[in-house]
Amino acid sequence: MHSFARRLHGGASGSAPAKPTKGLILDQGWRYDLIVGVCDTFLFRGQVREMWRRAADLASLQPGEQVLDVGCGTGALALEAQRRVGGTGRVVGIDPGAQQITRARAKAARRRLPAEFEIGVIERLPFPDQTFDVALSTLMMHHLPASLKRQGLAEIARVLKPGGRLVIADFKRQRDRQGRAARFHAGGSDLRDLVALVENSGLSDVATEEMRPRRFSAFPGASFVTARNG
């Protein structure tokens, strides 16, 4: 169990000589999908996939909307979002990992979905002000130092339209886990800290929700934070 977690969260290989962000970069492409798939099937009892679906539900995605997935990885949530907004909608996923983006593009092409994927970082979102109806972020906030979280959330607020929605999902921090989940070495976030950061970014209507591990599951538990822009 621990070996999967260490491979997934213990480090990453950068394809560029200079690191483009102060956050942790996971850049394993198809290997990332393999490790996540094995962990989710045999250790988490499908709760990572359930977490992605719940994030999309909380976003209340509607046909024709424009959606940004920040830290999209290999595109699992972005592709689910694209299915929900349909052909008239637009979904863009950004991630600093080149192999992650290559994998996400291949998956979108194979499934004939028009989702777009770009190399990018949360602290410098390459989009004009008030571009997106929805911004999503899953399992990435614990990879960022506090200063970068503040900068990134300010950028998300900038690119959201008035009334635009934000959904963040992240593992619970290790000290708050119990049972098998407490022995799983993956990073996590403190829910109160996330709420404070979101509120300080200027977003409003902040609400939270938690997903608890199933019995005999090593799933670390997840916290959701939702908010609106203005």
Secondary structure, DSSP 8 states (H G I E B T S, - for coil): -HHHHHHHHS----SSSS-S-SS-----THHHHHHHHHHHHHTSTTHHHHHHHHHHHHHT--TT-EEEEET-TTSHHHHHHHHHH-TTSEEEEEES-HHHHHHHHHHHHHTT---EEEE-BTTB--S-TT-EEEEEEES-GGGS-HHHHHHHHHHHHHHEEEEEEEEEEEEB-GGG--GGGGGS----B-HHHHHHHHHHTT-EEEEEEEE---TT-----EEEEEEE--
